Amino acid sequence: MAPINYFFRHEVAEKVRQEGREEGRAERRRTYRAEMVLNILEWRDIEVPDSVRERVRTCTDLDELELWAKRAVHATDAAQLFREA
């Protein structure tokens, strides 16, 4: 039986793998930022309702997550993350 070459080297295969790696990195950055927002609130002993936790964890906009992290530093309750300044 001939060995199976799992590391197929073709231009299209390489591109698909690279796109997958980039998507994985973006997802890790998004997850990290979302968890950082929640951690800031928890470190400050601010109660985080499930609705806020869900909204933060499902957000896909890195800029918005960064804004929420900045707001979390000064917030007195979790809902303040989403209020316009």
HELIX and SHEET records of a PDB file:
HELIX    1   1 GLU A   11  TRP A   43  1                                  33    
HELIX    2   2 ASP A   50  THR A   58  1                                   9    
HELIX    3   3 LEU A   62  HIS A   74  1                                  13    
HELIX    4   4 ALA A   78  PHE A   82  5                                   5    
END                                                                             
